[in-house]
Amino acid sequence: MMNSLNRVEISRGALVHNFHLCRRLAGEADIMVMVKADGYGHGMISCARIFAEQGAAALGVAEAVEGLRLRQAGLTLPVFVLVGSLPQSLPVMLDANLTPVITDATNLGEFSRLAEETGVKVGVHLKMDAGMGRQGTLPGDFLSLVQRVQAHANLRIDGVMAHFPMADDPGSLNSWEVLHIFRETTAALDILAPGKCCLHLANSGGLFYVAGSRFNMVRLGLALYGCYPDGHAGRKAASLPLLRPAMRFTTQVIQLRRIPAGHGLGYSHLFTTSRPSTIAVLPVGYGAGYLRSLSNTAQVLIRGHRAPVVGRVSMNLTLIDVTGLEDVEVGDEVVLLGRQGDDEITADDVADWMGTISYEVLCLFGNLNNRVLVE
Ligand SMILES: *Cc1c(COP(=O)(O)O)cnc(C)c1O
């Protein structure tokens, strides 16, 4: 098989390390591993297998089709379909034994009818909008939703969930409000009492920064892949051991050029050399998720040194200035994300340069490139 010059490495060791670090923080709570978006770009199936081996209690995906892929790959853990629990996906969910997350009463009749056809009692989880303001049912309408589910003999409420909007900010008071609302609303309903029902609220930020938010299960994504919800600040403030980034994105030098002073580089001549320069050409660009916003901004690692990206990032080509790094050769490894020698470019660094968050960087790089799992 022929491989691209660009490659994403996923470290099994880092994933395992992060799982056990989170496992200790989670205490008695189970861990649902979020493997949506192809495991945040790390590979849904391989990540699900690794985390299942380490003791994950459940897997979380957005749509039923992802759950089906997990089943076809032999994963037997409970799989939660968090976004797309609709009548058209329910037959697949029943068949593949996926757990629907119900956001309101709209489809209950149809769900109940399909469950009856199959002759099974379907365990569902309900999604409360305890302050996220996105999906789910408001606390004031929650009792009514519970009653309407209970009116269907072949549906069973196995759990209730909500989601934090600001748990990535350790200083946010909003998280305490959401926690309070979730706790009070569920405590007021006898069938949702502990032991009868699985309550889950915390994501990575909740686990790290909102004491008392673990309930029966935590739903973890970002931390398991090795990043802190609040980026650089989180890594700086964290006590040891630290999370270990699992993704590395590398390319290589395909041409080295000596260019005189005053020469415009690439589209729009966004950069003009101010001195005789050595420019290395990289076969990577926005087609591989190395976005145009990194033009004239990002840095890469080469031979253990940092080198700046100069000029416009184009679809398949990027230029770096390696003037003064005399040992650089065609074929040298260039690290766009991750460690080389003693230096490291983190997803938070790239996110700052792109004007986004680490989540997006991981999804972009991981899902647009050849991935290999390394020990
Ligand atoms: C993605 C997701 C999570 C995981 O969030 P992280 O910040 O990556 O830990 C938890 N809950 C829900 C509902 C999600 O969609």
PDBQT file of the ligand as one rigid body, heavy atoms in Angstrom, charges set to zero:
ROOT
HETATM    1  C1  LIG A 401     -19.208  15.467  23.196  1.00  0.00    +0.000 C 
HETATM    2  C2  LIG A 401     -19.996  15.394  24.416  1.00  0.00    +0.000 A 
HETATM    3  C3  LIG A 401     -19.397  15.128  25.654  1.00  0.00    +0.000 A 
HETATM    4  C4  LIG A 401     -17.896  15.060  25.836  1.00  0.00    +0.000 C 
HETATM    5  O1  LIG A 401     -17.376  16.344  25.996  1.00  0.00    +0.000 OA
HETATM    6  P1  LIG A 401     -15.824  16.604  26.269  1.00  0.00    +0.000 P 
HETATM    7  O2  LIG A 401     -15.750  18.040  26.584  1.00  0.00    +0.000 OA
HETATM    8  O3  LIG A 401     -15.109  16.253  25.016  1.00  0.00    +0.000 OA
HETATM    9  O4  LIG A 401     -15.430  15.716  27.392  1.00  0.00    +0.000 OA
HETATM   10  C5  LIG A 401     -20.221  14.944  26.747  1.00  0.00    +0.000 A 
HETATM   11  N1  LIG A 401     -21.564  15.041  26.631  1.00  0.00    +0.000 NA
HETATM   12  C6  LIG A 401     -22.169  15.330  25.474  1.00  0.00    +0.000 A 
HETATM   13  C7  LIG A 401     -23.644  15.454  25.425  1.00  0.00    +0.000 C 
HETATM   14  C8  LIG A 401     -21.416  15.521  24.331  1.00  0.00    +0.000 A 
HETATM   15  O5  LIG A 401     -22.014  15.807  23.182  1.00  0.00    +0.000 OA
ENDROOT
TORSDOF 0
